[in-house]
C-alpha cells in the first residue's frame, strides 16, 4: 500500500498527541479487510461525525464500528428519510457502545418520526440518565416530547433543569 505522508504524520485522531503513524495506524490498518488502499485508511482516520466520536468514554479506534453505525443512521435520516432504518442503526450503535450519548438522542428523534412516541420518551430519558442530565440537547428534546404529549409537569421539570444548567454555565 502506498502511504500518504500527510496522513501518516498528522496528529492521531485518538487525541494521544502522537503522530498517527506511531500511534493507531497499525491498529486501524489491521481493521480493514483485504489489502487496504490509502483511501480506505483516510476514510477510517478522517472518520465520522465528531459528535459521535468525541463523547467521554468513547475510543475513536476501538469504538469505530459503533460510531460508523451511528453515522449510517444519520445518513439514513438525512439523505433517505428512512427513519425506521435509522432507529435500528442508532440502537445497534448504542448497544455496541452505550457511551455514544448522541446515538441515544438520535434514536429518540428517529423513533418520534416513526410515531413511536412513548418509546422515544423512554430512550430519551435513558439517555439523560446515562449522561447525568448534562445533555442539553437531550433535555430540550425530552421537553419537546413532554410538551407535545401534554405532560405539563414533566415539561416544566425539563425546562427548570435546563435553566439551572444555563445558570451554572454563565
N, C-alpha and C positions, 0 to 999 in steps of 0.2 A: 504494500500500500504506500503510495506517495503521500507524504505528510506535509500539510500546510504549516509552515513555521510560525505564522501569526497565531494560529490556534494553539499550537504546542506551547508557545512561550507566553501566552496570555495568562492572566490570573485564573486559577482554578475556580470553576463556578461553585464549588462546595463552600467557598469562603475561607479556606485554610490560610490564604495569603501566599501559598506556594504557587509556582508555575504549574499549569495543567499537566505538562509532560512529567513532572516529578511528583505529582500527587495522584490524580484519579484517572489519568489516561489509560493505563493498563486495565484497570477495572472496567472502565467504560468500553474500551475496545473489546474486552472479553465477553461483554454482554451482547454484542452484536453477532447475529448469526452469519455463518459462512466467512467469506473474505471481505470484510467491510471496506468501503472506499472512504475517502476523506469526507465526502458529502454526508455519509451516514454518521461519522463522528461529529461533524459540525452540527448536524441536527440534534444529536444527543446532547452535545455540550451547550449549544445555544438554548436548547431546552424550551419547555413550555412556559406558559404564562407564569411570571414570578409570583403572582398572588397565591398559587398553589404550592410553590417550592420554598417560599420564604416564611413559612409558618414555624413557630417554635416546635421542636421535636420532629421536624421533617428533614431527612437526609436527602439532598438533591440527587445523590447517586443511588443509594440503597432503596429509596422510595420512588425511584424513577417510574416503574410500571404503574404505580398508583397515580402519580402526577399525570402521566400520559392518559390514563383513563379519564381523569377529570378534564383534561384539555379536550379530549374527544367529546365529552359531554357538552362542553361549551360550544364546540363546533356543531354538534347535533342541534343545539338550541338556536344558535345564531344563524347558521347557514341553511339548515334544513327545516327549522321549526319543528323538529322531531322531539317533542318533549318526553314522550314515552321512552324512547331510547336513551335520552339524556338522564332520566331518572335511574335507569339500570346502570349506566356508566358511572354516575356520581355515587350511587350506592356501592358499586364494586370498588371504586376508588377509596371511599371512606372505610370500607370493610378491610381493605388491604392496609390502609394507614389512617387510623382514626384521628391523627393529629392534623390532617388537612381540613381545618375548620371551614374554609370556603367551599369545599366539596359538599359539606353538610348544608350550608346556606344555599348552594346552587341546586342541590337535590330538592330542598324545600320549595324553591322557586319553580322548578320543573313540575313538582307534584301539584302545586297550586294551579299551574297552567293546564294540568290534566284533570282539573276539578276534583282532586283528592284533598279537600280542604283540611279535614281532621288529621290526615297523615302528614300534610305539610306542616301543620302546627306542631305535631309530635316530633318530627325531625328537627324543626327549628328550636324547639325547647331543649332537645337533647344536645344540639349544637351549642346553645348558650350554657348549658350545664358543663359541657366539656371545656368551654373557653373561660369559665368563671364569670360569665356575664360581661366580659370585656370586649365582646364582638359587637361593635357599634352597628355595623350593617345588619347583623343578625337580630339585634334588639329592635332596630327600626322595622325590619321585615316582619318580626313577630307582632309588633304593634299594629302594622297594617292588617295582618291576618285577623287579629283580635277585633279590630275596628270593623272590618268587612263582615265579620260573623256576628256582630252585635254584642260582643263580650266587653262591655264598657269598663268594668272593674279591672279586667286583665289589661285592656288597652291603656288605662290610666296608670297602672303599675309599670308598664313598659316605658311609658313617657317619663314617669318620675325617675326611673333608673337612668334613662338616657340623660336627663337634666343633671342628675348627680354626677354622672360620668363627665359631662361637659364642664361642670363647675370644677372638678378635680384637674382637668387638663388645662385650665386657664392659668 
